[in-house]
């Protein structure tokens, strides 16, 4: 089991549809922000990776929208790195109301691939990055 990373998010009006419920695509944005902040917390600078012609991109997402999140809610994304492969990472991410882990609001399994930016082809995760990730997986 990997170390969990918790990222708090406030739900703004701009995140919601006309009914005040978070628009379905914005859950993916919440999960993306949490993964980016997780990398930052580990000292992995994505701008440095870009300078090396490398980026992480979502390859596959399986999202289960369990219960609606609404305008004004304070939520937390909990991120677990569940697998590291040569050129990819597997994540499990869940969204909860702040302080209440009894009810999952949304959950996702996300596959991320390491890409060469010039060609958009998969490449091995850099050794230094892999070393850091293996400490938390």
DSSP file (Angstrom, degrees, kcal/mol; ACC not computed):
  #  RESIDUE AA STRUCTURE BP1 BP2  ACC     N-H-->O    O-->H-N    N-H-->O    O-->H-N    TCO  KAPPA ALPHA  PHI   PSI    X-CA   Y-CA   Z-CA
    1    1 A X              0   0    0      0, 0.0    81,-0.1     0, 0.0     2,-0.1   0.000 360.0 360.0 360.0 133.4    0.0    0.0    0.0
    2    2 A X        -     0   0    0     79,-0.2     2,-0.2     1,-0.1   135,-0.2  -0.349 360.0 -90.4 -82.9 164.4    1.4    3.4   -0.9
    3    3 A X        -     0   0    0    133,-2.2    78,-0.5    -2,-0.1     2,-0.3  -0.536  47.1-123.8 -69.7 136.0    1.6    6.4    1.2
    4    4 A X        -     0   0    0     -2,-0.2     2,-0.4    76,-0.1    76,-0.2  -0.603  18.0-156.3 -87.1 147.4   -1.5    8.6    0.8
    5    5 A X  E     -A   79   0A   0     74,-2.0    74,-2.8    -2,-0.3     2,-0.5  -0.986   7.2-155.9-120.2 130.8   -1.4   12.2   -0.2
    6    6 A X  E     -A   78   0A   0     -2,-0.4     2,-0.5    72,-0.2    72,-0.2  -0.923  10.4-176.9-112.7 127.8   -4.2   14.5    0.8
    7    7 A X  E     -A   77   0A   0     70,-2.4    70,-2.7    -2,-0.5     2,-0.2  -0.974  17.2-143.2-125.7 117.3   -5.0   17.7   -1.2
    8    8 A X  E     -A   76   0A   0     -2,-0.5     2,-0.4    68,-0.2    68,-0.2  -0.536  18.6-173.5 -79.8 144.6   -7.8   20.0    0.0
    9    9 A X  E     -A   75   0A   0     66,-2.8    66,-2.8    -2,-0.2     2,-0.5  -1.000  17.7-146.1-138.7 134.6  -10.0   21.7   -2.6
   10   10 A X  E     -A   74   0A   0     -2,-0.4     2,-0.7    64,-0.2    64,-0.2  -0.858  24.8-128.9 -94.8 134.1  -12.7   24.4   -2.2
   11   11 A X        -     0   0    0     62,-2.6    61,-2.1    -2,-0.5     2,-0.2  -0.757  29.0-164.4 -88.8 117.0  -15.5   24.0   -4.7
   12   12 A X    >   -     0   0    0     -2,-0.7     3,-1.7    59,-0.2     4,-0.4  -0.524  34.6-106.1 -97.0 164.4  -16.2   27.3   -6.5
   13   13 A X  G >  S+     0   0    0      1,-0.3     3,-1.8     2,-0.2     7,-0.1   0.878 119.3  61.6 -54.0 -40.8  -19.1   28.4   -8.6
   14   14 A X  G 3  S+     0   0    0      1,-0.3    -1,-0.3     8,-0.0    -3,-0.0   0.683  97.2  59.8 -63.8 -17.5  -17.0   28.0  -11.7
   15   15 A X  G <  S+     0   0    0     -3,-1.7     8,-2.3     7,-0.1    -1,-0.3   0.579  99.4  74.3 -82.6 -10.4  -16.6   24.3  -10.9
   16   16 A X  B <  S-F   22   0B   0     -3,-1.8     6,-0.3    -4,-0.4     2,-0.1  -0.546  72.0-126.7-109.8 166.1  -20.4   23.7  -11.1
   17   17 A X    >   -     0   0    0      4,-2.7     3,-2.0    -2,-0.2    -1,-0.1  -0.234  54.4 -75.6 -92.3-170.8  -23.1   23.4  -13.6
   18   18 A X  T 3  S+     0   0    0      1,-0.3    -2,-0.0     2,-0.1    -1,-0.0   0.721 131.7  57.0 -62.9 -20.8  -26.4   25.4  -13.6
   19   19 A X  T 3  S-     0   0    0      2,-0.2    -1,-0.3    51,-0.0     3,-0.1   0.396 118.0-109.0 -91.2   3.1  -27.7   23.1  -10.7
   20   20 A X  S <  S+     0   0    0     -3,-2.0    51,-2.5     1,-0.3     2,-0.4   0.645  79.5 126.6  80.5  13.9  -24.8   23.9   -8.4
   21   21 A X  B    S-G   70   0C   0     49,-0.2    -4,-2.7     1,-0.0    -1,-0.3  -0.845  72.6 -94.9-105.7 142.5  -23.3   20.5   -8.8
   22   22 A X  B     -F   16   0B   0     47,-3.2    -6,-0.3    -2,-0.4    47,-0.2  -0.328  44.3-114.8 -57.2 128.7  -19.6   19.9   -9.9
   23   23 A X    >>  -     0   0    0     -8,-2.3     3,-1.8     1,-0.1     4,-0.6  -0.425  26.3-116.7 -65.5 138.5  -19.5   19.4  -13.6
   24   24 A X  H >> S+     0   0    0      1,-0.3     3,-1.0     2,-0.2     4,-0.6   0.806 111.2  54.1 -54.2 -38.7  -18.3   15.8  -14.4
   25   25 A X  H 3> S+     0   0    0      1,-0.2     4,-1.1     2,-0.2     3,-0.4   0.763  97.4  67.0 -68.2 -23.9  -15.1   16.9  -16.2
   26   26 A X  H <> S+     0   0    0     -3,-1.8     4,-2.3     1,-0.2    -1,-0.2   0.738  87.5  65.8 -73.0 -21.1  -14.0   19.0  -13.2
   27   27 A X  H <X S+     0   0    0     -3,-1.0     4,-2.4    -4,-0.6    -1,-0.2   0.908 100.6  51.9 -61.7 -39.6  -13.5   15.9  -11.1
   28   28 A X  H  X S+     0   0    0     -4,-0.6     4,-2.4    -3,-0.4    -2,-0.2   0.870 107.4  52.3 -63.8 -36.1  -10.7   15.0  -13.4
   29   29 A X  H  X S+     0   0    0     -4,-1.1     4,-2.6     2,-0.2    -1,-0.2   0.909 108.0  51.1 -64.7 -41.5   -9.2   18.5  -12.9
   30   30 A X  H  X S+     0   0    0     -4,-2.3     4,-2.1     1,-0.2    -2,-0.2   0.929 112.0  46.9 -60.0 -44.8   -9.4   18.0   -9.2
   31   31 A X  H  X S+     0   0    0     -4,-2.4     4,-2.2     1,-0.2    -2,-0.2   0.897 111.4  51.5 -65.2 -40.1   -7.6   14.6   -9.5
   32   32 A X  H  X S+     0   0    0     -4,-2.4     4,-2.5     2,-0.2    -2,-0.2   0.922 109.2  50.0 -62.0 -45.4   -5.0   16.2  -11.9
   33   33 A X  H  X S+     0   0    0     -4,-2.6     4,-2.7     1,-0.2     5,-0.2   0.911 109.7  51.6 -60.1 -42.1   -4.2   19.0   -9.4
   34   34 A X  H  X S+     0   0    0     -4,-2.1     4,-2.2     1,-0.2    -1,-0.2   0.911 110.5  47.5 -63.7 -42.0   -3.8   16.5   -6.6
   35   35 A X  H  X S+     0   0    0     -4,-2.2     4,-2.3     2,-0.2    -1,-0.2   0.907 112.6  49.9 -65.5 -40.0   -1.3   14.4   -8.6
   36   36 A X  H  X S+     0   0    0     -4,-2.5     4,-2.2     1,-0.2    -2,-0.2   0.919 112.8  46.0 -63.7 -43.5    0.6   17.6   -9.6
   37   37 A X  H  X S+     0   0    0     -4,-2.7     4,-2.5     2,-0.2    -1,-0.2   0.847 109.5  55.8 -68.1 -33.5    0.8   18.7   -6.0
   38   38 A X  H  X S+     0   0    0     -4,-2.2     4,-1.2    -5,-0.2    -2,-0.2   0.939 108.2  47.8 -61.7 -47.5    1.8   15.2   -4.9
   39   39 A X  H ><>S+     0   0    0     -4,-2.3     5,-2.5     1,-0.2     3,-0.7   0.931 111.8  50.3 -58.0 -45.5    4.7   15.4   -7.4
   40   40 A X  H ><5S+     0   0    0     -4,-2.2     3,-1.6     1,-0.2    -1,-0.2   0.897 106.2  55.2 -59.8 -41.0    5.7   18.8   -6.1
   41   41 A X  H 3<5S+     0   0    0     -4,-2.5    -1,-0.2     1,-0.3    -2,-0.2   0.764 106.4  52.2 -64.9 -24.0    5.5   17.5   -2.4
   42   42 A X  T <<5S-     0   0    0     -4,-1.2    -1,-0.3    -3,-0.7    -2,-0.2   0.445 122.0-107.8 -89.1  -1.3    8.0   14.8   -3.4
   43   43 A X  T < 5S+     0   0    0     -3,-1.6     2,-0.7    -4,-0.3    -3,-0.2   0.643  73.3 141.1  83.6  15.5   10.4   17.4   -4.9
   44   44 A X      < -     0   0    0     -5,-2.5     2,-0.7    -6,-0.2    -1,-0.3  -0.836  38.6-156.2 -94.6 114.9    9.7   16.4   -8.5
   45   45 A X     >  -     0   0    0     -2,-0.7     4,-1.5     1,-0.2     3,-0.4  -0.812   8.5-161.0 -96.4 113.9    9.6   19.5  -10.6
   46   46 A X  H  > S+     0   0    0     -2,-0.7     4,-2.5     1,-0.2    -1,-0.2   0.816  91.7  60.3 -65.1 -29.8    7.5   19.0  -13.8
   47   47 A X  H  > S+     0   0    0      2,-0.2     4,-2.0     1,-0.2    -1,-0.2   0.881 103.4  51.7 -64.2 -36.5    9.2   22.0  -15.4
   48   48 A X  H  > S+     0   0    0     -3,-0.4     4,-0.8     2,-0.2    -1,-0.2   0.887 109.1  50.4 -65.1 -38.2   12.5   20.3  -15.0
   49   49 A X  H ><>S+     0   0    0     -4,-1.5     5,-2.6     1,-0.2     3,-0.9   0.917 107.7  53.1 -64.8 -42.3   11.0   17.2  -16.7
   50   50 A X  H ><5S+     0   0    0     -4,-2.5     3,-2.2     1,-0.3    -2,-0.2   0.907 104.2  56.2 -57.8 -41.4    9.7   19.4  -19.6
   51   51 A X  H 3<5S+     0   0    0     -4,-2.0    -1,-0.3     1,-0.3    -2,-0.2   0.742 106.1  51.4 -63.2 -22.2   13.3   20.7  -20.0
   52   52 A X  T <<5S-     0   0    0     -3,-0.9    -1,-0.3    -4,-0.8    -2,-0.2   0.262 123.7-107.7 -94.9   9.7   14.4   17.1  -20.5
   53   53 A X  T < 5S+     0   0    0     -3,-2.2    64,-2.2     1,-0.2     2,-0.4   0.805  82.2 123.0  68.7  31.4   11.6   16.6  -23.1
   54   54 A X  E   < +B  116   0A   0     -5,-2.6     2,-0.3    62,-0.2    -1,-0.2  -0.966  30.5 164.4-128.0 140.9    9.6   14.5  -20.8
   55   55 A X  E     -B  115   0A   0     60,-1.9    60,-3.1    -2,-0.4     2,-0.4  -0.983  32.5-123.1-146.9 156.7    6.0   14.9  -19.5
   56   56 A X  E     -B  114   0A   0     -2,-0.3     2,-0.4    58,-0.2    58,-0.2  -0.860  31.8-177.9 -98.6 137.4    3.4   12.7  -17.8
   57   57 A X  E     -B  113   0A   0     56,-2.3    56,-3.0    -2,-0.4     2,-0.3  -0.990  32.7-106.9-136.4 144.6    0.0   12.3  -19.6
   58   58 A X  E     +B  112   0A   0     -2,-0.4    54,-0.3    54,-0.2     3,-0.1  -0.545  33.9 175.6 -69.5 128.4   -3.1   10.5  -18.6
   59   59 A X  E     +     0   0A   0     52,-3.2     2,-0.3     1,-0.4    53,-0.2   0.748  66.8   4.8-100.5 -35.9   -3.5    7.4  -20.7
   60   60 A X  E     -B  111   0A   0     51,-1.5    51,-3.0     2,-0.0    -1,-0.4  -0.994  58.2-171.5-152.6 142.0   -6.6    5.9  -19.1
   61   61 A X  E     -B  110   0A   0     -2,-0.3     2,-0.5    49,-0.2    49,-0.2  -0.998   6.8-169.5-137.6 136.4   -9.1    6.9  -16.5
   62   62 A X  E     -B  109   0A   0     47,-2.2    47,-1.9    -2,-0.4     2,-0.4  -0.949  20.8-174.6-122.9 106.7  -11.9    4.9  -14.9
   63   63 A X  E     -B  108   0A   0     -2,-0.5     2,-0.6    45,-0.2    45,-0.2  -0.869  16.9-165.1-114.0 134.3  -14.1    7.3  -12.9
   64   64 A X  E     -B  107   0A   0     43,-3.2    43,-2.0    -2,-0.4     2,-1.1  -0.955   9.7-155.8-117.7 110.4  -17.0    6.4  -10.7
   65   65 A X  E     +B  106   0A   0     -2,-0.6    41,-0.2    41,-0.2     3,-0.1  -0.754  23.5 168.6 -87.0 100.9  -19.2    9.4   -9.8
   66   66 A X        -     0   0    0     39,-1.3     2,-0.3    -2,-1.1    40,-0.2   0.920  59.8  -0.9 -85.5 -47.5  -20.7    8.1   -6.5
   67   67 A X  S    S-     0   0    0     38,-2.5    -1,-0.3    36,-0.1    36,-0.0  -0.996  83.6 -95.3-147.8 142.5  -22.4   11.2   -5.0
   68   68 A X        -     0   0    0     -2,-0.3     2,-0.4    -3,-0.1    38,-0.1  -0.273  25.3-147.9 -67.3 144.5  -22.6   14.8   -6.1
   69   69 A X        -     0   0    0    -47,-0.2   -47,-3.2    36,-0.1     2,-0.3  -0.911  24.0-153.8-105.5 138.6  -20.2   17.5   -4.9
   70   70 A X  B >   -G   21   0C   0     -2,-0.4     3,-2.3   -49,-0.2   -49,-0.2  -0.733  26.0 -77.7-119.8 161.1  -21.8   20.9   -4.7
   71   71 A X  T 3  S+     0   0    0    -51,-2.5   -59,-0.2    -2,-0.3    -1,-0.1  -0.273 117.5  22.6 -50.2 131.5  -20.9   24.6   -4.8
   72   72 A X  T 3  S+     0   0    0    -61,-2.1    -1,-0.3     1,-0.3   -60,-0.1   0.244  88.7 136.7  91.8 -12.5  -19.3   25.6   -1.5
   73   73 A X    <   -     0   0    0     -3,-2.3   -62,-2.6   -63,-0.1     2,-0.6  -0.358  48.5-142.2 -66.6 147.1  -18.2   22.1   -0.4
   74   74 A X  E     +A   10   0A   0    -64,-0.2    24,-3.3    -3,-0.1     2,-0.2  -0.968  33.3 174.3-107.0 119.7  -14.8   21.7    1.1
   75   75 A X  E     -AC   9  97A   0    -66,-2.8   -66,-2.8    -2,-0.6     2,-0.4  -0.753  24.8-141.7-125.3 168.6  -13.4   18.4   -0.2
   76   76 A X  E     -AC   8  96A   0     20,-2.6    20,-2.4    -2,-0.2     2,-0.6  -0.999   6.9-148.8-132.2 135.3  -10.2   16.4   -0.1
   77   77 A X  E     -AC   7  95A   0    -70,-2.7   -70,-2.4    -2,-0.4     2,-0.6  -0.911  13.4-158.8 -98.9 126.7   -8.6   14.3   -2.8
   78   78 A X  E     -AC   6  94A   0     16,-3.1    16,-2.2    -2,-0.6     2,-0.4  -0.938  10.6-165.2-108.1 124.6   -6.7   11.3   -1.5
   79   79 A X  E     -AC   5  93A   0    -74,-2.8   -74,-2.0    -2,-0.6     2,-0.4  -0.918  10.5-177.6-116.4 132.2   -4.1   10.0   -3.9
   80   80 A X  E     - C   0  92A   0     12,-2.5    12,-2.4    -2,-0.4     2,-0.7  -0.997  22.6-141.0-124.9 130.5   -2.3    6.6   -3.8
   81   81 A X  E     + C   0  91A   0    -78,-0.5    10,-0.2    -2,-0.4   -79,-0.2  -0.829  25.9 176.2 -83.3 119.7    0.4    5.5   -6.2
   82   82 A X  E     +     0   0A   0      8,-2.7     2,-0.3    -2,-0.7     9,-0.2   0.673  56.8  12.4-104.5 -19.7   -0.5    1.8   -6.6
   83   83 A X  E     - C   0  90A   0      7,-1.3     7,-2.4     2,-0.0     2,-0.4  -0.979  51.0-158.5-158.7 145.0    2.1    0.7   -9.3
   84   84 A X  E     + C   0  89A   0     -2,-0.3     5,-0.2     5,-0.2     2,-0.2  -0.995  20.7 173.4-122.6 126.5    5.2    1.8  -11.1
   85   85 A X        -     0   0    0      3,-3.1    40,-0.3    -2,-0.4    -2,-0.0  -0.633  50.9 -81.4-119.5-177.8    6.1    0.3  -14.4
   86   86 A X  S    S+     0   0    0      1,-0.2    39,-2.6    -2,-0.2    44,-0.1   0.897 123.6   2.8 -52.8 -47.8    8.9    1.2  -16.9
   87   87 A X  S    S+     0   0    0     37,-0.3    27,-3.2    35,-0.0     2,-0.3   0.234 124.5  62.0-125.6  11.4    7.0    4.1  -18.5
   88   88 A X  E     - D   0 113A   0     25,-0.2    -3,-3.1    34,-0.1     2,-0.3  -0.946  53.4-152.6-143.8 161.9    3.8    4.3  -16.5
   89   89 A X  E     -CD  84 112A   0     23,-2.8    23,-2.8    -2,-0.3     2,-0.4  -0.967  11.9-148.3-129.1 144.7    2.2    4.9  -13.1
   90   90 A X  E     -CD  83 111A   0     -7,-2.4    -8,-2.7    -2,-0.3    -7,-1.3  -0.957  18.7-172.7-114.4 133.9   -1.1    3.7  -11.7
   91   91 A X  E     -CD  81 110A   0     19,-2.7    19,-2.0    -2,-0.4     2,-0.5  -0.934  19.5-156.5-124.8 148.3   -3.0    5.8   -9.2
   92   92 A X  E     -CD  80 109A   0    -12,-2.4   -12,-2.5    -2,-0.4     2,-0.4  -0.998  23.5-178.2-115.6 127.3   -6.1    5.3   -7.1
   93   93 A X  E     -CD  79 108A   0     15,-2.8    15,-2.9    -2,-0.5     2,-0.3  -0.984   7.0-175.5-130.4 139.5   -7.8    8.6   -6.2
   94   94 A X  E     -CD  78 107A   0    -16,-2.2   -16,-3.1    -2,-0.4     2,-0.5  -0.974  14.4-145.5-133.7 147.8  -10.8    9.3   -4.1
   95   95 A X  E     +CD  77 106A   0     11,-2.9    10,-3.2    -2,-0.3    11,-1.1  -0.955  24.0 169.9-116.0 129.3  -12.7   12.4   -3.2
   96   96 A X  E     -CD  76 104A   0    -20,-2.4   -20,-2.6    -2,-0.5     2,-0.2  -0.909  41.9 -96.2-130.4 156.9  -14.3   13.0    0.2
   97   97 A X  E >   -CD  75 100A   0      3,-0.6     3,-2.4     6,-0.5   -22,-0.3  -0.531  65.9 -82.4 -64.3 144.3  -16.0   15.8    2.0
   98   98 A X  T 3  S+     0   0    0    -24,-3.3    -1,-0.1     1,-0.3   -24,-0.1  -0.275 114.5   4.0 -53.7 125.4  -13.4   17.4    4.2
   99   99 A X  T 3  S+     0   0    0     -3,-0.1     2,-0.5     1,-0.1    -1,-0.3   0.464 111.0  95.1  80.7   1.5  -13.0   15.5    7.5
  100  100 A X  E X   + D   0  97A   0     -3,-2.4    -3,-0.6     1,-0.1     3,-0.5  -0.821  33.7 162.7-130.8  94.3  -15.5   12.7    6.4
  101  101 A X  E 3   +     0   0A   0     -2,-0.5     3,-0.1     1,-0.2    -1,-0.1   0.268  60.3  88.3 -92.6  12.5  -13.9    9.6    4.9
  102  102 A X  E 3  S+     0   0A   0      1,-0.2     2,-0.6     2,-0.0    -1,-0.2   0.818  88.2  46.6 -76.7 -30.8  -17.0    7.5    5.5
  103  103 A X  E <  S-     0   0A   0     -3,-0.5    -6,-0.5    -6,-0.1     2,-0.4  -0.933  74.0-149.4-121.1 111.1  -18.6    8.5    2.2
  104  104 A X  E     - D   0  96A   0     -2,-0.6    -8,-0.2     1,-0.2     3,-0.1  -0.632  10.6-172.7 -73.6 129.7  -16.7    8.4   -1.1
  105  105 A X  E    S-     0   0A   0    -10,-3.2   -38,-2.5     1,-0.4   -39,-1.3   0.804  70.1  -4.9 -91.8 -35.6  -18.0   11.1   -3.4
  106  106 A X  E     -BD  65  95A   0    -11,-1.1   -11,-2.9   -41,-0.2    -1,-0.4  -0.975  64.2-170.8-156.7 143.9  -16.0   10.1   -6.5
  107  107 A X  E     -BD  64  94A   0    -43,-2.0   -43,-3.2    -2,-0.3     2,-0.3  -0.990   5.9-178.2-141.0 151.6  -13.3    7.6   -7.1
  108  108 A X  E     -BD  63  93A   0    -15,-2.9   -15,-2.8    -2,-0.3     2,-0.5  -0.998  25.0-146.7-148.7 148.1  -10.9    6.9  -10.0
  109  109 A X  E     -BD  62  92A   0    -47,-1.9   -47,-2.2    -2,-0.3     2,-0.4  -0.988  30.4-169.5-110.5 123.1   -8.2    4.7  -11.3
  110  110 A X  E     -BD  61  91A   0    -19,-2.0   -19,-2.7    -2,-0.5     2,-0.5  -0.950  14.3-158.2-121.7 130.5   -5.8    6.7  -13.4
  111  111 A X  E     -BD  60  90A   0    -51,-3.0   -52,-3.2    -2,-0.4   -51,-1.5  -0.931  13.8-169.7-105.1 129.1   -3.0    5.4  -15.6
  112  112 A X  E     -BD  58  89A   0    -23,-2.8   -23,-2.8    -2,-0.5     2,-0.4  -0.957   3.9-157.2-121.1 136.4   -0.3    7.9  -16.4
  113  113 A X  E     -BD  57  88A   0    -56,-3.0   -56,-2.3    -2,-0.4     2,-0.5  -0.889  17.6-126.2-115.6 145.1    2.4    7.4  -19.0
  114  114 A X  E     -B   56   0A   0    -27,-3.2     9,-2.4    -2,-0.4     2,-0.3  -0.776  37.5-170.4 -86.0 127.8    5.8    9.1  -19.3
  115  115 A X  E     -BE  55 122A   0    -60,-3.1   -60,-1.9    -2,-0.5     2,-0.6  -0.908  31.1-124.4-124.5 147.3    6.2   10.6  -22.8
  116  116 A X  E  >> -BE  54 121A   0      5,-2.7     4,-2.5    -2,-0.3     5,-0.7  -0.820  27.6-147.4 -79.1 122.4    8.9   12.2  -24.9
  117  117 A X  T  45S+     0   0    0    -64,-2.2    -1,-0.1    -2,-0.6   -63,-0.1   0.856  91.1  58.8 -64.2 -36.2    7.4   15.5  -25.8
  118  118 A X  T  45S+     0   0    0    -65,-0.3    -1,-0.2     1,-0.2   -64,-0.1   0.883 126.2  15.6 -62.6 -38.5    9.0   15.8  -29.2
  119  119 A X  T  45S-     0   0    0     -3,-0.3    -2,-0.2     2,-0.2    -1,-0.2   0.530  91.9-129.8-113.5  -9.8    7.4   12.6  -30.5
  120  120 A X  T  <5 +     0   0    0     -4,-2.5     2,-0.3     1,-0.2    -3,-0.2   0.872  62.9 137.3  54.8  39.8    4.6   11.9  -27.9
  121  121 A X  E   < -E  116   0A   0     -5,-0.7    -5,-2.7     1,-0.1    -1,-0.2  -0.876  62.0 -94.7-111.7 148.6    5.9    8.3  -27.6
  122  122 A X  E     +E  115   0A   0     -2,-0.3     2,-0.3    -7,-0.2    -7,-0.3  -0.260  45.4 179.7 -60.8 145.9    6.3    6.5  -24.3
  123  123 A X        -     0   0    0     -9,-2.4    -9,-0.3   -36,-0.3     3,-0.1  -0.968  35.7 -84.8-142.7 158.4    9.7    6.6  -22.6
  124  124 A X        -     0   0    0     -2,-0.3     2,-0.3     1,-0.1   -37,-0.3  -0.302  49.5-104.0 -61.4 144.9   11.1    5.2  -19.4
  125  125 A X        -     0   0    0    -39,-2.6    -1,-0.1   -40,-0.3     5,-0.1  -0.556  51.0 -96.4 -66.3 131.0   10.5    7.2  -16.2
  126  126 A X     >  -     0   0    0     -2,-0.3     4,-2.8     1,-0.1     3,-0.4  -0.185  30.1-120.7 -53.9 142.8   13.8    8.9  -15.4
  127  127 A X  H  > S+     0   0    0      1,-0.2     4,-2.5     2,-0.2     5,-0.2   0.864 111.3  52.5 -54.9 -42.7   15.9    7.0  -12.9
  128  128 A X  H  > S+     0   0    0      2,-0.2     4,-1.5     1,-0.2    -1,-0.2   0.888 112.8  45.0 -63.9 -38.4   16.0    9.9  -10.4
  129  129 A X  H  > S+     0   0    0     -3,-0.4     4,-2.5     2,-0.2    -2,-0.2   0.924 111.9  52.2 -69.6 -45.3   12.2   10.2  -10.5
  130  130 A X  H  X S+     0   0    0     -4,-2.8     4,-2.5     1,-0.2    -2,-0.2   0.895 106.1  55.0 -57.1 -42.2   11.7    6.5  -10.2
  131  131 A X  H  X S+     0   0    0     -4,-2.5     4,-0.8    -5,-0.2    -1,-0.2   0.912 110.1  45.3 -59.7 -44.2   13.9    6.4   -7.2
  132  132 A X  H >< S+     0   0    0     -4,-1.5     3,-0.8     1,-0.2     4,-0.5   0.925 113.6  49.7 -65.2 -44.6   11.7    9.0   -5.4
  133  133 A X  H >X S+     0   0    0     -4,-2.5     3,-1.3     1,-0.2     4,-0.7   0.855 103.1  59.8 -65.3 -36.0    8.5    7.3   -6.4
  134  134 A X  H 3< S+     0   0    0     -4,-2.5    -1,-0.2     1,-0.3     3,-0.2   0.758  96.9  62.3 -65.9 -23.0    9.6    3.9   -5.2
  135  135 A X  T << S+     0   0    0     -3,-0.8    -1,-0.3    -4,-0.8    -2,-0.2   0.737 111.4  37.0 -72.5 -21.6   10.0    5.3   -1.7
  136  136 A X  T <4        0   0    0     -3,-1.3  -133,-2.2    -4,-0.5   -55,-0.3   0.411 360.0 360.0-111.4   0.8    6.3    6.1   -1.5
  137  137 A X     <        0   0    0     -4,-0.7    -2,-0.1    -3,-0.2    -3,-0.1   0.405 360.0 360.0-108.6 360.0    4.9    3.1   -3.4
